[in-house]
Amino acid sequence: MDEIAKDRTLGVPRGLLRFLVLKMLSERPMAGSEIVEEIEAQTNGRWKPSPGSIYPLMAWMLKKGFTRELPKNPEGFKRYSFTLAGRGFFEKQIRLNRDFMRKMEFLTPILVGGLQMGPSIEKRTTIREPARRLLQAFLTITNNLEKLSAKDAAEITEALRDCSEKLAKIAQNSNMHNP
């Protein structure tokens, strides 16, 4: 593996690939190559799982009865779709992820505290508290999505859209690199 490829996968949590594949297959039937392309696109090219990690995972899910093979499409791709067992396994993974995220909320100050490192400490100090509050609010919302009304969800979407557009504009105006 070359240095760039190594850098692309540094920090990818164990089990994330399985979760992403399950999530993608819950949305629509896909081939392994489509999953690789989708992950690469979603990570802006920073992570492209290898066939050596995707195809054994797909075989494992097929063997466990979580997926089934669909007939090849005209392009010759084997696509996989969820079975009822696969949907149940995915729902269990979602519950485990929610429990994990709820337990991780206490780490928010430590995660945002990482903004304190390096040069420009004065600028980082002023950014730290609003960043901590934003991350804390986002985690609380994410962990309680089922409690949101449609109105709340629309307001959150609007607030996130506004915030992300403003931050992207600042980054662009400051000539910051956005991978």
N, C-alpha and C positions, 0 to 999 in steps of 0.2 A: 504494500500500500504506500503510495507516495505521500509526501508531507501535507499537501493540500487536502487529500482525501482523509488523512488522519485528523486534521484540524476540523474538517466538516462534521465528524462524528463525536468529537470530544464533548462530553457533557450530556450526551443523549442518555436519559435514564433507562435502566434495564426495564424491559417490559413495555416500553413506549411503542415500539414497532408493532407488537402484538395488539395493543390497544388501538393504534391507528388503523391497522388492517381490519380489525373487527368493526370499528366505526365506519370505515369506508364501505365495507360489505353490507352494513346495516342500511346504508343509503341506496345502494344499487349493486347489481352483480358487476364484478370486475375481474380482469385478468391480472396476473402478477405484474406484468410490465406496465399496465395502467396505474397500478398502485404505486410503483416506483416513481413514475412520472408525476403523479399527483403529490406525493410527499416532497419530491424535489421542487415542484412548483410552489407548494405551500410554505416551504422554507427558503424561498428565493435562491435555490441552488446550493444552499449550505449543507444539505444532507440528501444524499442519494443512496438509499439502501441498496446493497449489492444483491444480485440474484442468489448468492449463497446464503443470504439471510431471509429473503422473501420466500423462495420456493420450499425450503424445508418447513417454514412456518405454515405455508399453504397446505403442504402435505400432512402436517400434524393436525391442522384443523379439519381436514377431510377425514383422516383416520379416526379422530374423536367424534365425528358425526356432527360437527358444528357447521360444516359447509357441504355443499354438493356441487359436482361439476355439471355445468350446462353444456349442451352440444356446442361444438365449435362454431364460431360465427363465420361469415364469408371471408374475413381476413385471416382465419385460421387460429384465432386466439381462443384458448380455453378460459372461459369465465367461471367464476364461482359465485354461488349465492348462499345466503344463510338458510339454515334449517331452524326448526323450532328450538332444538337444543342449542344452536348457535346464538339465537336471540336471547335465550335464558342465560347463557354463559356471558354474553355481552352485558346484559342488565346487571348481572352480579359484579362484573368488572366496574361498571359505572358506580354502583353502590360503594364498592371498596375505594374507588377514587374519591368519591365525595367524603367518605369517612377520613381518608388520608388528608384531604384538603382542609377539612375542619380542624384536624389535629395540627396542621401546619400554620394556621392563622397566627399563632403566637410568635412565629418566626418573622412576621412582617417587619418589626423594628430592626431586626438583625439584617435582613435582606436589604432593606433600604439603607441601613447603616453603611453598607458597602459603597454607597455614594460618597462617603467621607474620605475615601482613599485617593491618593494621588495629588497632583498639583491643583491649583485653583480651589483650595479648601473653603475660601469665603463663599464662592458661588455655590459650591456643593452644600454648604451648611444651610443656605437660604432655600435651596430646593428640597432638602431632606424631609422636612415636616409635611409640606403639601404632597410630596410623593408617597410618604408613608400613609397619609390619610386616604389618598386615592387608591393605593394598593389594598389597604384594609377594607375600604368600601367595596372595591371590586370583588375581593374574596368573599365578603359577607353576602353580596348579591349573588355571586356564582353558587355559593353553597345553599342558597335559599330560593332558587329559581321557581320552584313549584309554588311558592307563596306570592309571586308577583302577579298583579293584575295586568291586563292588556295595556292599560293606561300607563302603569309604572314601566312596563317593558318599552313602550314607545318613548317615554321621557328619558329612560336610560340610554336607549339607542341614539336619541338626538344629542344628549350630553356627550356621549363617547365620540360620536361623529364630529361634533364641534371641537372637542378637546384634541382629538387626533389630527384634525385638519390644522388647527392652530400650531400644534407642536411640529407637524410636518413642514409647515410654512417657515417656522423659526429655523428648523434644521436646514431647510433649503436655502434660506437667506443667509445663513451663517456658513454656507458651503461645507456642511457636514456630510460625510459619506454615509449613505443609507444602503446597506447590503441587500 
